Amino acid sequence: MREKLQRFMAGRYGVDQLNRFYIGLTFVLLILSMVTRFSLLYLVALALLIYSYYRMFSKNVSKMYAQNQKFLNMRYRAVAKWNKTRNHMKQRKVYRFYKCPSCKQKVRVPKGKGRICITCPKCRTEFVKKS
């Protein structure tokens, strides 16, 4: 049986991170539809499950690969933005953050130093702010 399945899947795309995301989202939507008794969620979950199986059994490998790469890029940007925001929140007790008036580069200066002259590391513009 395993050999038959391997022969069937030969040349097909298979499971990737986007499919895993779709299947996870399907289960979340199914649970929400059971809790809320909202039938539209059930239909969306069913359509998403059918589409994920379509992607899995597709022989158009290049198109499915491109979709997965686009998903991975979007996920990477979201995670990077979240990490940047989290680090900014951790540092806000010790540092103040200002934007350079000319190039809009973020500049980090220590708190509690009074009025200081800040030099932008990118464009070398000097501006005075309270830290």
WOTA-V120718 format. One record per residue. N is the residue number from 1. SS is DSSP state (~ for helix, > for strand, _ for the rest). PHI is phi in whole degrees, 0 to 359 (999 if undefined). OMEGA is omega in degrees with one decimal (none if undefined). Layout:
n = {N;N}
ss = {SS;SS}
phi = {PHI;PHI}
omega = {OMEGA;OMEGA}
This chain:
n = {1;2;3;4;5;6;7;8;9;10;11;12;13;14;15;16;17;18;19;20;21;22;23;24;25;26;27;28;29;30;31;32;33;34;35;36;37;38;39;40;41;42;43;44;45;46;47;48;49;50;51;52;53;54;55;56;57;58;59;60;61;62;63;64;65;66;67;68;69;70;71;72;73;74;75;76;77;78;79;80;81;82;83;84;85;86;87;88;89;90;91;92;93;94;95;96;97;98;99;100;101;102;103;104;105;106;107;108;109;110;111;112;113;114;115;116;117;118;119;120;121;122;123;124;125;126;127;128;129;130;131}
ss = {_;~;~;~;~;~;~;~;~;_;_;_;_;_;_;_;~;~;~;~;~;~;~;~;~;~;~;~;~;~;~;~;~;~;~;~;_;_;~;~;~;~;~;~;~;~;~;~;~;~;~;~;~;~;~;~;~;_;_;_;~;~;~;~;~;~;~;~;~;~;~;~;~;~;~;~;~;~;~;~;~;~;~;~;~;~;~;~;~;~;~;_;_;_;>;>;>;>;>;_;_;_;_;_;_;>;>;>;>;>;_;_;_;_;>;>;>;>;>;_;_;_;_;_;_;>;>;>;>;>;_}
phi = {999;296;295;296;295;296;293;295;278;296;85;260;287;93;262;226;295;293;297;298;297;298;292;297;296;299;295;298;294;295;295;297;292;289;286;267;59;261;289;295;298;295;293;295;296;295;296;294;294;296;295;293;291;300;298;295;266;290;262;274;294;295;293;293;296;296;297;295;296;296;298;296;295;295;295;297;297;294;293;296;294;297;296;296;295;296;295;297;293;292;270;290;282;256;236;250;242;232;256;295;293;262;250;66;288;284;236;255;231;291;282;80;255;79;280;230;267;257;254;291;288;271;245;64;281;257;215;255;217;270;260}
omega = {-179.6;179.0;178.1;178.3;178.2;177.9;179.0;-176.5;179.3;-179.0;178.2;-171.7;-179.6;-175.1;175.1;-176.6;178.9;176.1;178.4;177.1;179.2;-179.3;175.8;177.2;177.0;179.8;177.3;179.4;177.4;178.1;177.9;179.3;176.9;-178.5;-174.2;-177.7;179.0;-170.3;178.8;177.2;179.1;179.9;177.5;178.7;178.7;178.1;178.6;177.6;178.2;179.2;179.2;175.4;175.8;178.4;-176.6;-175.9;-177.1;175.7;176.6;-171.6;-176.5;179.1;-180.0;177.2;178.8;177.0;-179.9;179.1;177.2;177.1;-179.3;176.9;178.7;179.2;178.8;179.0;179.3;180.0;179.0;178.6;178.2;179.4;178.3;178.2;179.3;177.6;177.8;179.5;177.9;-174.9;-173.4;177.0;-175.5;-174.7;169.2;-178.9;177.8;173.8;176.8;-178.0;-177.3;-175.3;177.3;175.9;176.0;179.9;-179.5;178.2;179.8;179.2;171.1;-179.9;-179.2;178.3;-178.1;175.8;-176.9;176.3;179.8;-179.4;-176.9;-174.4;178.1;174.4;178.2;175.9;-175.0;178.4;176.2;-178.7;none}
